[in-house]
Amino acid sequence: MDISEMELTDVLGQAFHCDCGRTHEVKLGTVEISAGALEKIGSMLRKDEFKRPFVVSDHNTYRVAGSKLLSLLSEKDISYSSHVFQDGELIPDERAAGSLLMNMHPDTDLIIAVGTGTIIDLCRFVSYRLKIPYYIVATAPSTDGLASKGAALLKSNYKTTFNCEMPQAIIADVNILATAPKNMIIAGYSDLIGKYTCLADWQLSRIINNEYYCAKVVELAKHSLEKAIAVRKGIDVGKPEAIAELMEALVLSGIAMGYAGSSRPSAGSEHHLSHFWEVRFQFENKPSILHGIKVGIATVLIAELYKYLRQEELDPGIIANINPPALDNWENEIKEMYRDGAQEVILLEQKSQKNNIEQHKQRIRVIAERWEEIVEVLNAVPDPGQIAKLLADVGGFTAPSEVGLDQTLVYEALLYAKEIRARYTILQLLWDLNFLKTYADMLIFKE
């Protein structure tokens, strides 16, 4: 099977046994990306035999699509309940999840999430916990998480990803998508650009930790990236055909995550930086920056780290004698960096032991033995200038200062964002090699 030539219609509802040893399956049954797609909601509900949907939106997505959706349901004599979040900025935490439960009709048999990232994460989580299926009515092509199984929520002020299920259907009306704010369209495209580093991170972990890895899934993830890049000039000027292609690429990316059983094909060190910034902005009550925009900026930074490492003159003998960084003050540093969320980070380290001295020794041994393979991965990551150019082609953001991320926060993210997940990435590799602080200094304080 040539995944690089597959389109959405080739994968929906399909299962296949893969060379990686797993059977990959997509439970997502329907994806409708077209002009006027929202008008088909009635026939979709009848086909899937849903009687009482619960429609969830916020004050923005209600105006863009939620109001029309409720009118269409009324016209079709479909009973429904609805909840509109009125918060200025919706925070995906315990309070928001609880408000959904309190406003849901007891006879609800389907949840319809009207929106993008946060709305979808909340609905996905509640859907999974209550075992009620959900649809997505997308209002912007702003994230590749539409078809994923993960819900990123704040638990005790700490960003946690909960394993859930794919939606049963995705409805993306191109007439609505094309009118989305430009920054939201940039965010979706930038989220896909993150594959340059996250796929390399996954490969590093395969080599160093023998982590599960699937070449077919990587092909599909790269295919989604290539689809978006191919229409970037149209995305820049808002051509509906290009926006539709971008949306399809985002859905394919989510399917790649579903195949892998995790967000590995779409999230690595660049997402760690983004999550770190998000947590810190939350603590400081600062307005958030769109997730994909942060990911795009972080991808450029991570590509710089890859570039630094491939310029090092290392050999197995040098690597074998590298000692780990000192950890004497690690816990205090984590408390300073993560504040109310520090305990979750400390517990994660106690469970994963990724900074454990013995684990470090084991990894260093493997890194030395397989250094030539690692160099091949380093060389495959594009130059940061090339990645920045791809972002600039759609009017995207390429530097932290463009979105108000100051040097201190970027520096702290480079040093401590790796602690937000147990996932092995270039950040942990640089820590293993005792280069992380050196490279952070070079990147932030270079002239």
C-alpha positions in Angstrom: 0.0 0.0 0.0 1.4 3.4 -1.1 0.3 5.7 1.7 1.9 8.7 0.0 -0.8 8.5 -2.7 -3.7 7.9 -0.4 -6.6 10.3 0.1 -9.2 10.4 2.9 -11.6 8.2 1.0 -9.0 5.5 0.9 -8.6 5.2 4.7 -12.0 6.0 6.3 -13.4 2.9 8.0 -10.5 0.8 6.8 -8.2 -1.6 8.6 -4.9 -3.2 7.4 -2.2 -5.3 8.9 1.1 -3.4 8.7 4.8 -4.4 8.4 5.2 -2.8 11.9 3.3 -5.8 13.3 0.1 -3.9 14.2 -3.3 -3.7 12.6 -4.1 -0.1 11.9 -7.7 1.0 11.8 -9.7 4.2 11.4 -13.0 4.2 13.1 -13.8 7.7 11.8 -16.6 6.9 9.4 -17.5 10.2 7.6 -15.5 13.3 6.6 -17.3 15.9 4.7 -15.1 18.7 3.4 -17.1 20.8 0.9 -18.9 24.1 0.3 -22.2 23.8 2.1 -21.2 20.7 4.1 -23.2 21.9 7.2 -26.4 21.5 5.2 -25.9 17.7 5.2 -26.1 17.4 9.0 -29.7 16.2 9.0 -29.0 13.3 6.6 -25.9 12.3 8.5 -27.8 12.1 11.8 -30.5 10.0 10.2 -28.0 7.7 8.7 -26.2 7.2 12.0 -29.6 7.0 13.8 -29.0 9.7 16.4 -32.1 11.2 18.0 -30.9 13.8 20.6 -27.6 15.7 19.9 -26.0 18.0 22.4 -24.4 20.9 20.6 -21.4 22.6 22.2 -19.9 25.9 21.1 -18.4 29.1 22.4 -19.5 32.6 21.8 -17.4 32.8 18.7 -18.2 29.4 17.1 -21.8 29.8 17.9 -21.9 33.0 15.8 -19.9 31.4 13.0 -21.6 28.0 12.8 -23.5 27.0 15.9 -26.5 29.2 15.4 -27.0 27.9 11.8 -26.6 24.3 13.0 -29.3 24.7 15.6 -31.6 26.2 13.0 -30.9 23.3 10.7 -31.7 20.8 13.4 -35.0 22.7 14.2 -35.9 22.6 10.5 -35.4 18.9 10.5 -37.5 18.5 13.7 -34.5 17.0 15.5 -34.6 17.5 19.3 -31.4 18.8 20.8 -29.8 20.5 23.8 -27.1 23.1 23.6 -24.4 24.8 25.6 -22.5 27.9 24.7 -19.4 28.8 26.6 -19.5 32.6 27.3 -16.0 32.9 28.8 -13.8 35.4 27.1 -11.1 32.7 26.7 -12.2 29.2 27.2 -9.8 27.2 29.5 -9.9 23.4 29.0 -9.9 22.5 32.7 -12.1 20.7 35.3 -14.5 23.6 35.5 -15.2 23.6 31.8 -15.6 19.8 31.6 -18.0 19.9 34.6 -20.1 22.6 32.9 -20.7 20.3 30.0 -22.0 17.6 32.2 -24.3 19.9 34.0 -25.9 21.2 30.8 -26.2 18.0 28.9 -29.7 16.5 28.5 -29.9 13.1 30.1 -31.2 11.6 26.8 -28.2 12.8 24.8 -26.9 10.2 22.3 -24.5 12.3 20.4 -22.2 15.3 21.2 -21.5 17.8 18.4 -18.4 19.9 19.0 -18.6 23.2 17.1 -15.2 24.7 16.9 -11.6 23.8 16.8 -9.0 22.9 19.5 -10.3 23.6 23.0 -14.0 22.8 22.3 -13.0 19.6 20.6 -10.7 18.5 23.4 -13.5 19.1 26.0 -16.1 17.3 23.9 -13.8 14.4 23.1 -13.0 13.9 26.8 -16.6 14.0 27.9 -17.6 11.7 25.0 -15.1 9.1 26.0 -15.9 9.2 29.7 -19.7 8.9 29.1 -19.3 6.5 26.1 -21.4 8.8 23.9 -20.1 9.3 20.3 -19.3 12.8 19.0 -19.2 14.7 15.7 -17.0 17.7 14.9 -18.2 20.7 13.0 -15.0 22.5 12.3 -15.0 26.3 12.2 -11.3 26.8 11.2 -8.4 24.7 9.8 -6.3 25.5 12.9 -5.2 22.2 14.3 -4.3 18.6 13.3 -6.0 17.3 16.3 -9.4 16.9 14.7 -9.2 13.2 14.0 -6.8 12.3 16.9 -7.6 10.3 20.0 -6.0 12.6 22.4 -7.6 15.4 24.5 -5.2 18.0 25.9 -6.7 19.4 29.1 -5.5 21.3 32.1 -5.6 19.1 35.2 -4.6 20.9 38.4 -3.0 23.6 36.2 -0.9 21.0 34.4 -1.3 20.2 30.7 -2.3 16.5 30.4 -3.2 14.5 27.4 -6.0 12.0 27.9 -6.5 9.0 25.6 -10.0 9.1 24.1 -11.5 8.1 20.7 -11.8 9.5 17.2 -15.0 11.4 16.2 -17.6 9.5 14.3 -17.8 12.3 11.7 -16.1 15.5 10.8 -18.1 18.2 9.0 -16.0 21.0 7.5 -17.9 23.6 5.5 -15.4 25.3 3.2 -17.6 28.4 3.1 -17.0 28.7 6.9 -13.4 27.6 6.9 -12.4 30.2 4.3 -13.8 33.1 6.5 -11.8 32.0 9.5 -9.3 34.5 10.9 -6.0 34.4 9.0 -4.1 33.5 12.2 -6.2 30.4 12.7 -5.4 29.2 9.2 -1.7 30.0 9.8 -1.9 28.0 13.0 -3.2 24.9 11.2 -0.5 25.1 8.6 2.2 25.7 11.2 1.0 22.7 13.3 1.8 20.5 10.2 5.2 22.1 9.8 6.1 20.7 13.2 6.4 17.3 11.6 9.9 18.1 10.4 11.2 17.8 14.0 8.6 15.5 15.6 9.2 12.7 13.1 13.0 13.1 13.6 12.4 12.9 17.4 10.5 9.7 17.0 13.3 8.3 14.9 15.8 9.2 17.6 13.8 7.4 20.2 13.4 4.3 17.9 17.2 4.2 17.6 18.1 5.0 21.3 15.2 3.4 23.2 13.8 0.9 20.7 10.5 2.7 20.9 7.7 1.4 18.7 8.0 3.1 15.2 6.0 2.6 12.0 7.4 3.6 8.7 3.9 3.6 7.1 2.6 6.0 9.7 5.5 8.2 9.1 4.7 8.1 5.3 1.2 9.2 6.0 2.3 12.0 8.3 4.8 13.3 5.7 2.0 13.0 3.1 -0.1 15.4 5.1 2.7 17.8 5.4 3.5 17.7 1.7 -0.2 18.3 0.9 -0.2 21.5 2.9 3.1 22.8 1.6 2.0 22.2 -2.0 -0.9 24.7 -1.7 0.8 27.2 0.6 0.6 30.0 -1.9 -3.2 29.5 -2.1 -3.4 29.3 1.7 -1.7 32.7 1.9 -4.4 34.3 -0.2 -7.3 32.3 1.3 -8.3 30.3 -1.8 -11.1 28.0 -0.8 -9.6 25.1 -2.8 -6.3 25.5 -0.8 -8.1 25.8 2.5 -10.0 22.5 1.7 -6.6 20.8 1.0 -5.2 22.1 4.2 -8.2 20.8 6.1 -7.8 17.4 4.5 -4.1 17.4 5.4 -5.0 18.2 9.0 -7.4 15.3 9.1 -4.9 12.9 7.6 -2.4 13.9 10.3 -4.9 13.0 12.9 -5.5 9.7 11.3 -1.7 9.1 11.4 -1.9 9.6 15.2 -4.8 7.2 15.4 -2.7 4.6 13.5 0.2 5.0 15.9 -2.0 4.9 19.0 -0.4 8.2 20.2 0.5 11.7 19.1 4.0 10.6 18.2 3.6 11.3 14.4 2.5 14.9 15.2 4.1 16.0 18.5 7.7 16.1 19.7 10.1 18.6 21.2 8.4 21.5 19.3 5.1 20.7 21.1 7.0 20.5 24.4 8.0 24.1 24.0 4.5 25.1 23.0 3.0 23.4 26.0 5.5 24.9 28.4 4.7 28.4 27.1 1.0 27.7 27.4 1.3 26.6 31.0 3.4 29.6 31.9 1.0 32.0 30.2 -1.8 30.4 32.2 0.0 30.9 35.5 0.7 34.6 34.6 -2.9 35.2 33.4 -1.6 36.3 30.0 -3.7 35.9 26.8 -2.8 32.7 25.1 -1.2 32.3 21.6 -2.7 29.9 19.2 -1.2 26.4 19.6 -0.2 26.0 16.0 1.6 29.3 15.8 3.6 28.4 18.9 4.4 25.1 17.3 5.7 26.7 14.1 8.0 29.1 16.0 9.2 26.2 18.2 9.9 24.1 15.1 12.4 26.7 13.9 14.1 26.8 17.3 14.3 23.0 17.5 15.7 22.8 14.0 18.5 25.1 15.2 19.3 22.6 18.0 19.4 19.8 15.4 21.8 22.0 13.3 24.1 22.6 16.3 24.3 18.9 17.1 25.1 17.8 13.5 28.0 20.4 13.5 29.6 18.7 16.5 32.7 16.6 15.9 31.7 13.6 18.0 32.7 10.0 17.8 31.7 6.9 19.9 34.8 7.3 22.1 33.9 10.8 23.1 30.3 10.0 23.6 31.0 7.0 25.8 32.7 9.2 28.4 30.0 11.9 28.7 28.6 12.4 32.2 25.0 13.5 32.9 24.3 17.0 34.1 24.1 17.6 37.8 20.6 17.1 39.3 21.2 18.4 42.8 18.8 21.3 42.5 16.4 19.8 39.9 13.3 19.6 42.1 13.6 23.2 43.2 14.1 24.3 39.6 11.0 22.4 38.6 9.0 24.1 41.3 10.2 27.5 40.1 9.4 26.7 36.5 6.1 24.9 36.8 4.7 26.4 40.0 1.3 24.9 40.7 1.9 22.1 38.2 5.3 21.2 39.6 4.1 18.2 41.6 2.7 16.6 38.4 6.1 17.0 36.7 7.9 15.6 39.7 5.6 12.6 39.8 6.1 12.0 36.1 9.9 11.9 36.6 9.5 9.5 39.5 7.5 7.2 37.2 9.6 7.5 34.0 13.0 7.9 35.6 14.2 9.6 32.3 16.9 11.5 34.2 18.0 8.6 36.3 21.8 8.1 36.2 21.6 4.4 35.3 19.2 5.1 32.5 21.5 7.8 31.3 24.4 5.3 31.2 22.4 2.8 29.2 21.3 5.5 26.7 24.9 6.8 26.3 26.1 3.3 25.5 23.5 3.0 22.8 24.1 6.5 21.5 27.8 5.8 21.1 27.2 2.4 19.4 24.6 3.9 17.0 26.0 7.3 16.4 26.2 7.0 12.7 22.4 6.2 12.5 21.7 9.2 14.7 23.8 11.5 12.5 21.6 10.4 9.5 18.5 11.6 11.4 20.2 14.9 12.3 21.1 15.5 8.7 17.5 14.8 7.5 16.1 17.8 9.4 15.9 20.9 7.2 17.9 24.0 7.9 16.0 26.3 10.3 16.0 29.0 7.6 14.2 26.7 5.2 11.5 25.9 7.7 11.2 29.7 8.5 10.7 30.3 4.8 7.9 27.8 4.6 6.1 29.5 7.5 6.7 33.0 6.0 5.2 31.8 2.7 1.7 31.8 4.3 2.4 35.0 6.4 3.3 32.9 9.4 5.4 33.7 12.4 9.0 32.5 12.7 10.5 34.1 15.8 9.3 34.3 19.4 9.5 38.0 19.5 6.8 38.3 16.8 4.2 37.0 19.3 5.5 38.4 22.5 7.5 35.5 23.8 10.5 37.0 25.6 14.0 35.6 25.7 13.8 34.4 29.3 10.7 32.4 28.7 12.2 30.8 25.5 15.4 30.1 27.3 13.5 28.4 30.2 11.5 26.4 27.8 14.6 25.0 26.0 16.0 23.9 29.4 12.8 22.6 31.1 10.1 21.8 28.5 11.4 18.3 28.2 10.1 17.6 31.7 6.5 18.1 30.6 6.4 14.6 29.0 8.3 11.4 29.3 8.7 11.3 25.5 12.2 11.1 24.2 13.2 14.0 21.8 16.2 16.0 20.7 15.9 17.9 24.0 16.5 14.7 26.1 19.3 13.7 23.7 21.0 17.0 24.2 20.6 16.6 28.0 22.1 13.1 27.7 25.1 14.6 25.8 25.4 17.5 28.3 24.8 20.0 25.5 21.3 21.3 26.4 22.4 24.3 28.4 25.3 25.1 26.1 23.0 25.1 23.0 20.3 27.1 24.8 22.9 29.7 25.7 24.1 29.8 22.0 20.6 30.1 20.6 19.3 32.8 23.0 22.4 34.8 23.6 24.0 34.6 20.2 25.0 37.9 18.7 
